[in-house]
Amino acid sequence: MDIRHFVTLAEVVRTGSFTAAADSLGYTQSAVSQQIVRLENLINHQVVNRSSGGRALSLTPAGRVLMQHADALTMTLQRLAADVAALSEGTAGILRVGCYESVGAHLLPPALAAFRQNFPKIQVELTELPDDGDLLDQVQRDDLDLTFVVFPLTEGPFAARALLEDPYVLVAAEDSPMAHAIEPVVLDDYPDVALTTYADLRPVHSMESRLGRPSYADRVVFRSNSTATLLSLAAQNYGVAFVPRMAVDPYIPGIRVLELARVSPRMIGIAWHRNRPLSNAAAGFIQAAEAVACELEARAQRDFPV
């Protein structure tokens, strides 16, 4: 059974005659008649009562059953055509986005909310990994369309846009000696303080690299991919956590957030494959992320006044 049989039957019923259906479909009248005859032969039932004397044709009981399926099929084809058109326009389909924990907790959710207002038919598939280098690998393999990154990028066919600066801070227990330090803190002034920090990062993003002190690795008592774990340990005075400011909720009880000297902020951005054109959806997501990044920078100035 061919889809053309259903389309032809639906048009015959809509127009009321084989001749009118042929004109509408661009067929000859005999072609329309042949399609209906083939359909009747396939199901071994007559589907149309042929009219005479100018009367409109009518459906047999078998024809009415087939028309129910023809109507459903027609609606499906219409939805398919609309979905394909939306996919071509970049207003429907799937957008694959990579992120890491701190961005996933603070920047991603409001960016998604803003994006969905303009692209409600786009399904966003998320991938979270601790190392943005692994996320960039997935962009290169075409497993991701976009990913949040921390500059500098790895070598590869990437284009990127900067979103916001995010300073590194120290998080200490509010009753620890360092909690009363004069800010910004020079970590070299506290050689006996134990440190905690992230585990799976590109070497350029490690605490030792950021601070330019390879020897600080000997002071690290714990590494974790979970910011919540690092902050909870800091609140219990189990080491001072070295984390980016955006990862910290300043209202967590039992901690003090300290400005850190002699370390440059990380630059958060969003990257894509430079040799693949950006879809409308991808461009819309980047715009949403940029708008949210501006709001986060303004909020940081309120929560962490300099």
Helices and strands as residue ranges (DSSP letters): H 3-15, H 18-25, H 29-43, E 48-49, E 58-59, H 61-89, E 93-99, H 101-106, H 108-118, E 122-128, H 132-140, E 146-150, E 158-166, E 168-173, G 177-180, G 187-189, E 195-198, G 203-205, H 207-211, G 214-219, E 220-224, H 227-235, E 240-244, G 245-247, E 255-259, E 266-273, H 280-303
